[in-house]
Amino acid sequence: MGDRKPTDMKNPTEETRINGKQPSLADMQLLQHVVQNSPMVVFRWRAEEGWPVEYVSENVGMFGYRTEDLISGKIPFATMVHPEDLTRVGEEVAAHSRRGAENFTQSYRLVTPQGDIRWIDDWTSVIRDENGTITHYQGVVLDVSDRKWVERDLWIAQSVVENSSLPLFRIDEKAMIQYVNPTACRNLGYSREELVGMSIPDFDTNWTAEFWENVGLPFLRENNEGHFESIHRRKDGSEFPVEIHSYRIEFEDDFYFVSTAIDISQRKLD
């Protein structure tokens, strides 16, 4: 779980006095309007088994639930939590409560009535009575499913690249290596730490600094991709022929080249 900022979100119906005055009806209506039109759902849970819901903002409908089903106790909050996350969530709540936390954050999954999975971030405040006994938990939950799916896709893509049998490089416009996968490291006999920061001319016998500047870089800038044959030199000094495929990509106004360098020694022998 990542770090999250705490919240002191209060139930609009139980707002404390400010400067000796209760909020006006207009203030309450404005607060309710803001909550109902925000991506955050406000909850107040009783500190009892199943975390029965005492208050929830109407925009809980974004998860497919009705406020009346939750407030009536027909659907305890615990039944909304993904079964695989429920034990962990309960243990975290108990641990935060035991250590006297006033606020804590969690990340877990909710299951909608339709069976869809929603990832949420939960910012919770602990409410105690005058004796210090916890009576309620209250706070806000935010649907972060889109972010989680992006993180998952990035993780999958990174895993594919890291475990690919193809040697892969990411190179900047100065021919400096910014990323290599394990296969590229094995082929050249260098560690990742050694290769990152080296330049292509350090191990490519044909792509000298002058050739890169005057021929290779202009060609890739104009055509966005290229296919070449060259010779790579390993750390031990031995050399082997490679077939290079390079593609130009742009990210936040910077340009990079993603390249594969396939060992074609066997092809040359055939």
Solvent accessible surface area in square Angstrom, and as a share of the most:
residue,aa,sasa,rsa
1,M,133,0.59
2,G,50,0.48
3,D,150,0.78
4,R,41,0.15
5,K,154,0.65
6,P,87,0.55
7,T,27,0.16
8,D,103,0.53
9,M,59,0.26
10,K,70,0.29
11,N,7,0.04
12,P,9,0.06
13,T,101,0.58
14,E,87,0.39
15,E,43,0.19
16,T,77,0.45
17,R,154,0.56
18,I,102,0.52
19,N,143,0.74
20,G,57,0.55
21,K,150,0.64
22,Q,105,0.47
23,P,35,0.22
24,S,58,0.37
25,L,130,0.65
26,A,68,0.53
27,D,77,0.40
28,M,47,0.21
29,Q,104,0.46
30,L,114,0.56
31,L,59,0.29
32,Q,85,0.38
33,H,111,0.50
34,V,82,0.47
35,V,8,0.05
36,Q,44,0.19
37,N,104,0.54
38,S,31,0.20
39,P,86,0.54
40,M,61,0.27
41,V,0,0.00
42,V,4,0.02
43,F,0,0.00
44,R,21,0.08
45,W,11,0.04
46,R,78,0.29
47,A,38,0.29
48,E,92,0.41
49,E,176,0.79
50,G,21,0.20
51,W,39,0.14
52,P,15,0.10
53,V,1,0.01
54,E,58,0.26
55,Y,32,0.12
56,V,5,0.03
57,S,1,0.01
58,E,117,0.53
59,N,18,0.09
60,V,0,0.00
61,G,45,0.43
62,M,67,0.30
63,F,2,0.01
64,G,34,0.33
65,Y,20,0.07
66,R,138,0.50
67,T,28,0.16
68,E,91,0.41
69,D,18,0.10
70,L,0,0.00
71,I,81,0.41
72,S,86,0.56
73,G,37,0.35
74,K,148,0.63
75,I,39,0.20
76,P,42,0.26
77,F,5,0.02
78,A,16,0.12
79,T,90,0.52
80,M,0,0.00
81,V,4,0.02
82,H,26,0.11
83,P,103,0.65
84,E,131,0.59
85,D,8,0.04
86,L,65,0.32
87,T,95,0.55
88,R,80,0.29
89,V,3,0.02
90,G,24,0.23
91,E,110,0.49
92,E,31,0.14
93,V,16,0.09
94,A,40,0.31
95,A,43,0.33
96,H,34,0.15
97,S,20,0.13
98,R,184,0.67
99,R,159,0.58
100,G,41,0.40
101,A,8,0.06
102,E,125,0.56
103,N,45,0.23
104,F,11,0.05
105,T,21,0.12
106,Q,3,0.01
107,S,7,0.05
108,Y,2,0.01
109,R,48,0.17
110,L,1,0.01
111,V,34,0.20
112,T,5,0.03
113,P,76,0.48
114,Q,129,0.57
115,G,46,0.44
116,D,78,0.41
117,I,58,0.29
118,R,65,0.24
119,W,55,0.19
120,I,0,0.00
121,D,6,0.03
122,D,5,0.03
123,W,23,0.08
124,T,4,0.02
125,S,4,0.03
126,V,14,0.08
127,I,48,0.24
128,R,76,0.28
129,D,53,0.27
130,E,162,0.72
131,N,124,0.64
132,G,41,0.39
133,T,79,0.46
134,I,38,0.20
135,T,47,0.27
136,H,29,0.13
137,Y,19,0.07
138,Q,10,0.05
139,G,0,0.00
140,V,4,0.02
141,V,0,0.00
142,L,39,0.19
143,D,44,0.23
144,V,13,0.08
145,S,8,0.05
146,D,115,0.60
147,R,111,0.40
148,K,44,0.19
149,W,89,0.31
150,V,85,0.49
151,E,81,0.36
152,R,126,0.46
153,D,72,0.37
154,L,116,0.58
155,W,176,0.62
156,I,79,0.40
157,A,52,0.41
158,Q,90,0.40
159,S,32,0.21
160,V,97,0.56
161,V,47,0.27
162,E,43,0.19
163,N,124,0.63
164,S,24,0.15
165,S,103,0.67
166,L,78,0.39
167,P,7,0.04
168,L,26,0.13
169,F,9,0.04
170,R,86,0.31
171,I,8,0.04
172,D,26,0.13
173,E,45,0.20
174,K,163,0.69
175,A,2,0.02
176,M,68,0.31
177,I,3,0.01
178,Q,69,0.31
179,Y,34,0.13
180,V,0,0.00
181,N,0,0.00
182,P,39,0.25
183,T,10,0.06
184,A,0,0.00
185,C,13,0.08
186,R,168,0.61
187,N,41,0.21
188,L,2,0.01
189,G,46,0.44
190,Y,40,0.15
191,S,47,0.31
192,R,79,0.29
193,E,141,0.63
194,E,73,0.33
195,L,0,0.00
196,V,63,0.36
197,G,43,0.42
198,M,36,0.16
199,S,20,0.13
200,I,17,0.09
201,P,35,0.22
202,D,73,0.38
203,F,1,0.01
204,D,3,0.01
205,T,44,0.25
206,N,77,0.39
207,W,17,0.06
208,T,67,0.39
209,A,70,0.54
210,E,125,0.56
211,F,74,0.31
212,W,13,0.05
213,E,107,0.48
214,N,91,0.47
215,V,75,0.43
216,G,1,0.01
217,L,6,0.03
218,P,56,0.35
219,F,87,0.36
220,L,3,0.01
221,R,118,0.43
222,E,144,0.65
223,N,66,0.34
224,N,77,0.40
225,E,78,0.35
226,G,3,0.03
227,H,104,0.46
228,F,46,0.19
229,E,94,0.42
230,S,5,0.03
231,I,53,0.27
232,H,7,0.03
233,R,87,0.32
234,R,69,0.25
235,K,112,0.47
236,D,116,0.60
237,G,42,0.41
238,S,46,0.29
239,E,94,0.42
240,F,8,0.03
241,P,25,0.16
242,V,0,0.00
243,E,35,0.16
244,I,17,0.09
245,H,41,0.18
246,S,7,0.04
247,Y,93,0.35
248,R,60,0.22
249,I,75,0.38
250,E,106,0.47
251,F,129,0.54
252,E,136,0.61
253,D,122,0.63
254,D,77,0.40
255,F,59,0.25
256,Y,42,0.16
257,F,1,0.00
258,V,52,0.30
259,S,6,0.04
260,T,17,0.10
261,A,5,0.04
262,I,55,0.28
263,D,59,0.31
264,I,5,0.03
265,S,38,0.25
266,Q,117,0.52
267,R,127,0.46
268,K,116,0.49
269,L,147,0.73
270,D,138,0.72
